[in-house]
Structure formats: C-alpha cells, structure tokens
Amino acid sequence: MSSTVVKDVEKVNSIVWFRNDLRAVDHSGLSHAIDNSKNVIGVYCFNPHQFKLNNLGFPKTDSFRANFLIESVKCLKEELKKINISLIIGVDKPESLISSIILKKNIGRVYLQDEWTEEEIKEEDFLKKIDIDIFKFNDQFLYHPQDVDINNISNVFTNFRKYCEKKLHVRQSFVLNTKMNEDNLIEDEFLLPTLKDLGLNNFNFDHRSAFPFKGGYKQGLDRLNYYLWESKKVSFYKKTRNGLIGKDYSSKLSSWLSNGSLSPRMIYHSIKDYEKKIQKNQSTYWMIFELIWRDFFKYISIINGNKIFKVGGILDKNYIWIHETKLFEKWINGKTPEPFVNANMLELKYTGWMSNRGRQNVASYLSKENNIDWRWGAKYFESKLIDYDVHSNYGNWMYVSGVGNDPRDRKFNIKFQAERYDPNNKFQNLWLQEKLSLF
Ligand SMILES: Cc1cc2nc3c(=O)[nH]c(=O)nc-3n(C[C@H](O)[C@H](O)[C@H](O)COP(=O)(O)OP(=O)(O)OC[C@H]3O[C@@H](n4cnc5c(N)ncnc54)[C@H](O)[C@@H]3O)c2cc1C
C-alpha cells in the first residue's frame, strides 16, 4: 500500500483527483492539499470506458449506478464550492483530461485515493510518465492499512474480525477546518453529464424499490442520521437485516460507501456515539460486524491481486463451469424455475437494488445449481448494482461460488430460503404478480 503522509512540502498548485472518495469530509488527501498548496483544483472524470458494453453485451455501469454517480458528483461539486475549490468534471479518459489540466494550470502535485485493482492502476498509470508528485491516501477502510499487519491476515473472516477487534482501533474521522481563499475558485464551465451523454438509457423510478434514495454526501448523511438517531432502526438491525421489502430492514448505506460519499469511519463513530447516548445492543454491534466484512474483502483483494477475477478464485479451484447464454439470460430476466430467484432478479433489473439475502440466493443458484461461470453473475451485478464495489462484489461472489473465503462451501436450498424469509410470498408477489408500476 502506498499511503503517504508528507510534512512541510513546498507550496505548489495541486489537483485532488476524486474517484471513489466523493466527499469533502474525512478526506486526508483533500485536507493535505488545502494545507500545503497555493491553489487546489478538484477533478472528476466520467471515464467512457466505465459505461461501454462489456463482452456479455450489457453496459459495464448501467443507468441506476450512473445516475447515482451523477447525483453524487453534483453534491461533491457543491460541497467543494463551500471551501472555495472548483470541481472540473469531464466525460473523458483521466489521462487526457488530467494531463491537460496539469499543463494548463502548472500543477505540481496530484492527490488521490489509493486503489490496487488492475483497472484502477491502469487508469492512473499515465501519472508516472509526468514529472509530478503523487500522494495517495487510504480513507476507504475502517481499519487503516498502516495499522494492519497485512502479512498475517487470515483467509477466514472470523479470525480477521477477532484480530481487528482485539488488536486495532478505528482512527478518528474528521471534518475539514480549513478552506482555500475565494480567489482559488476558477471559472466554471464544466457541466454534469446526463445519462444520454454517457450513452445510457433513462429509466423510470419503480415505486416498489427498497432503495428510493439519491446520491451524494448530504443524502448519505441524512440516511445515516435517519437510521440511527431519528428512527433508531439500528437498535433492531440484527432482527431485521434479512428482510426483503422496504427501505428500513437494513441501513442501505452501501451505495454511499461504495463511491465514498460517506466513509466507513464516519459510520463507525456515529454508531459508537449512538451506543453511548441511546443504546448499545447486539444490533448496534452487528452493524459494525458487517462493516468489518467490507474491510475483510478489501484486504482479501489486496493480498490476492488479480486472482479475485479468475474463475478458480483465490483457492485456484478447478471446477467445471458452463457458458450457456440462454440459461444465463433466464437468470437475468427472472425466468428460472425458482420463483424466489426470479423475484430477486426482477427487483435488480427494475431498481438496481437487491437485499443481501437475495444476493446470496441468486448467486448460489447461478453458480451452484446452474454451474454457470460465477464471473458472469459478478459482471451482471457490476452493471446493475447501485452499490457495486469491486472488492465486496467479487469477494462475495467468490465466497458464495465456492472459490473464495467460505470454509464450509455452502449451497443455498432456495425453496427452504424462500419459506423461511418470505413465508407469505409477499416479496415474490410484489415482483412476480404486480405489473411494472411506475411513476
Ligand atoms: C453475491 C453478492 C454480491 C455483493 N456485491 C456487493 C457490492 O457490489 N457492493 C457492496 O457494497 N456489497 C455487496 N454485497 C454485500 C451486501 O449484500 C451489501 O453490502 C448489503 O446488502 C448492502 O445493504 P446495506 O447497506 O443495507 O447493508 P447493511 O446490512 O446495513 O450492512 C451495513 C454495511 O456493511 C457492509 N456489508 C454488509 N454485508 C456485507 C458483505 N456481505 N460484504 C461486504 N460488506 C458488507 C456494507 O458496506 C453495508 O452497507 C454483495 C453480497 C453478495 C452475496
């Protein structure tokens, strides 16, 4: 990991290149840039590569997440303006857009969140060819990589969790208490793209959606406040988290976490505060427990590199997978012989959302009942999910498909799961019987 903390650097002009860190709080890169630069410019690139059709024929990022992303970037622009920083937005490859800004604005330094997966590394490779200082930061973790002994991380979640809980602490989150002078703002000629600009279709909001939220730091913070302080739903999380219908069975914070509108430390410390002031119980603990899963998959991907994208997964398993397009399409379109799978897949298709219980079942069905290459399923999730996150998605897919971190390699009994979690067919009726109903 290349996390950098630098002191007393000479003041130059800097870029903060935002990627999956779309917030202006609890952001070490931004804070360091403000304290140590003459001028600071923010940049966000809608990289056209992210919206192109993949080899399976669907967009790498489809309309639901793209829309959430546009809303998130809009909010970031507004938040940055409050601290006198302009956000340059482009629908362009970072290499073209950022290189030209570096030249035009005499930039000496670029700040960005540290990423380690292949695509992200390729995307930033051009920076190495330019005479510029690069500073990277790791605020996307609950447990900071500098505090973690990466060489001794277990492949088993329980061991990892116990290690974190016993040996580590979660660093404080922080708000920025500095800002740039007003003359740092530059002329604003950069517009937010529309879905059409990204080559994607518009969509109508489906009122059945369990995720009726908008993107951006402010919306994420509202949701956090609602789930903890206003509704106190977090106090019942352990009992409700396997739910399927409605916005409150789980926190729904994953989408803001995935694009960095919220940081996991902010959520962690809010829960700790809630525990002090309102109530501490198994449910409040369980929300933190789930956030540790998120970190776990990040560390698994650091340790295993590109193996997380290989069919044998991190276990190098030699299973036989099939590549049957017709069967795969039945899964996508909710036309399998399993109504519970179908209901979940239609929810994903129409809303970009699926519950954790649903995700486990449909993934197990595709990979362990149909034996279809699990990476096809992961790619479809990548396209549709509003909360897609490379580490959580590929980590969970490997886990469920028997090529990852599940020591017991379980297969879900779909009928039993449907009876247990949807005993009155309410969820299945919602998606299988109601016509697509829009407003
Ligand atoms: C096949 C499959 C694919 C998945 N793909 C993604 C993905 O692309 N992005 C994503 O964020 N999550 C993914 N998950 C994990 C999980 O389903 C979602 O994080 C969760 O449903 C989000 O809802 P929530 O925010 O209400 O979660 P809550 O139940 O409220 O949990 C709180 C937070 O803990 C974290 N979390 C919870 N469960 C998991 C988990 N199993 N793995 C990692 N982090 C977890 C999330 O950040 C979540 O926001 C996947 C799970 C499966 C089985």
The ligand as an SDF file (V2000), in Angstrom:
LIG
                    3D

 53 58  0  0  0  0  0  0  0  0999 V2000
  -23.1430  -12.0110   -4.4520 C   0  0  0  0  0  0  0  0  0  0  0  0
  -23.0250  -10.7600   -3.6130 C   0  0  0  0  0  0  0  0  0  0  0  0
  -22.5670   -9.5890   -4.1960 C   0  0  0  0  0  0  0  0  0  0  0  0
  -22.4270   -8.4140   -3.4230 C   0  0  0  0  0  0  0  0  0  0  0  0
  -21.9810   -7.2600   -4.0230 N   0  0  0  0  0  0  0  0  0  0  0  0
  -21.8010   -6.1430   -3.2690 C   0  0  0  0  0  0  0  0  0  0  0  0
  -21.3220   -4.9370   -3.8520 C   0  0  0  0  0  0  0  0  0  0  0  0
  -21.0080   -4.8680   -5.0440 O   0  0  0  0  0  0  0  0  0  0  0  0
  -21.1910   -3.8410   -3.0520 N   0  0  0  0  0  0  0  0  0  0  0  0
  -21.4920   -3.8810   -1.7200 C   0  0  0  0  0  0  0  0  0  0  0  0
  -21.3600   -2.8650   -1.0260 O   0  0  0  0  0  0  0  0  0  0  0  0
  -21.9190   -5.0170   -1.1360 N   0  0  0  0  0  0  0  0  0  0  0  0
  -22.0900   -6.1380   -1.8620 C   0  0  0  0  0  0  0  0  0  0  0  0
  -22.5580   -7.2850   -1.2620 N   0  0  0  0  0  0  0  0  0  0  0  0
  -22.7030   -7.3210    0.2130 C   0  0  0  0  0  0  0  0  0  0  0  0
  -24.0810   -6.9660    0.7770 C   0  0  0  0  0  0  0  0  0  0  0  0
  -25.0800   -7.6670    0.1010 O   0  0  0  0  0  0  0  0  0  0  0  0
  -24.3600   -5.4630    0.7170 C   0  0  0  0  0  0  0  0  0  0  0  0
  -23.2700   -4.7410    1.2520 O   0  0  0  0  0  0  0  0  0  0  0  0
  -25.6050   -5.1030    1.5320 C   0  0  0  0  0  0  0  0  0  0  0  0
  -26.7030   -5.8360    1.0820 O   0  0  0  0  0  0  0  0  0  0  0  0
  -25.8720   -3.6290    1.3960 C   0  0  0  0  0  0  0  0  0  0  0  0
  -27.0340   -3.2760    2.0710 O   0  0  0  0  0  0  0  0  0  0  0  0
  -26.9760   -2.3550    3.3620 P   0  0  0  0  0  0  0  0  0  0  0  0
  -26.1300   -1.1750    3.1120 O   0  0  0  0  0  0  0  0  0  0  0  0
  -28.3740   -2.1130    3.7870 O   0  0  0  0  0  0  0  0  0  0  0  0
  -26.2140   -3.3120    4.3680 O   0  0  0  0  0  0  0  0  0  0  0  0
  -26.3160   -3.4740    5.9530 P   0  0  0  0  0  0  0  0  0  0  0  0
  -26.8760   -4.8300    6.1970 O   0  0  0  0  0  0  0  0  0  0  0  0
  -26.9750   -2.3440    6.5860 O   0  0  0  0  0  0  0  0  0  0  0  0
  -24.7760   -3.5310    6.3910 O   0  0  0  0  0  0  0  0  0  0  0  0
  -24.0340   -2.3520    6.7050 C   0  0  0  0  0  0  0  0  0  0  0  0
  -22.8310   -2.2600    5.7750 C   0  0  0  0  0  0  0  0  0  0  0  0
  -21.9520   -3.3500    5.9820 O   0  0  0  0  0  0  0  0  0  0  0  0
  -21.3380   -3.7220    4.7520 C   0  0  0  0  0  0  0  0  0  0  0  0
  -21.6980   -5.1070    4.4210 N   0  0  0  0  0  0  0  0  0  0  0  0
  -22.7890   -5.7880    4.8070 C   0  0  0  0  0  0  0  0  0  0  0  0
  -22.7480   -7.0600    4.3440 N   0  0  0  0  0  0  0  0  0  0  0  0
  -21.6020   -7.1670    3.6460 C   0  0  0  0  0  0  0  0  0  0  0  0
  -20.9880   -8.2140    2.9250 C   0  0  0  0  0  0  0  0  0  0  0  0
  -21.5280   -9.4420    2.8300 N   0  0  0  0  0  0  0  0  0  0  0  0
  -19.8200   -7.9810    2.3050 N   0  0  0  0  0  0  0  0  0  0  0  0
  -19.2220   -6.7660    2.3800 C   0  0  0  0  0  0  0  0  0  0  0  0
  -19.7540   -5.7370    3.0560 N   0  0  0  0  0  0  0  0  0  0  0  0
  -20.9300   -5.9290    3.6780 C   0  0  0  0  0  0  0  0  0  0  0  0
  -21.8880   -2.7830    3.6960 C   0  0  0  0  0  0  0  0  0  0  0  0
  -20.9670   -1.7380    3.4880 O   0  0  0  0  0  0  0  0  0  0  0  0
  -23.1880   -2.2840    4.3070 C   0  0  0  0  0  0  0  0  0  0  0  0
  -23.5640   -1.0250    3.8470 O   0  0  0  0  0  0  0  0  0  0  0  0
  -22.7360   -8.4540   -2.0340 C   0  0  0  0  0  0  0  0  0  0  0  0
  -23.2110   -9.6500   -1.4830 C   0  0  0  0  0  0  0  0  0  0  0  0
  -23.3600  -10.7790   -2.2570 C   0  0  0  0  0  0  0  0  0  0  0  0
  -23.8760  -12.0520   -1.6130 C   0  0  0  0  0  0  0  0  0  0  0  0
  1  2  1  0
  2  3  1  0
  2 52  2  0
  3  4  2  0
  4  5  1  0
  4 50  1  0
  5  6  2  0
  6  7  1  0
  6 13  1  0
  7  8  2  0
  7  9  1  0
  9 10  1  0
 10 11  2  0
 10 12  1  0
 12 13  2  0
 13 14  1  0
 14 15  1  0
 14 50  1  0
 15 16  1  0
 16 17  1  0
 16 18  1  0
 18 19  1  0
 18 20  1  0
 20 21  1  0
 20 22  1  0
 22 23  1  0
 23 24  1  0
 24 25  2  0
 24 26  1  0
 24 27  1  0
 27 28  1  0
 28 29  2  0
 28 30  1  0
 28 31  1  0
 31 32  1  0
 32 33  1  0
 33 34  1  0
 33 48  1  0
 34 35  1  0
 35 36  1  0
 35 46  1  0
 36 37  1  0
 36 45  1  0
 37 38  2  0
 38 39  1  0
 39 40  1  0
 39 45  2  0
 40 41  1  0
 40 42  2  0
 42 43  1  0
 43 44  2  0
 44 45  1  0
 46 47  1  0
 46 48  1  0
 48 49  1  0
 50 51  2  0
 51 52  1  0
 52 53  1  0
M  END
$$$$
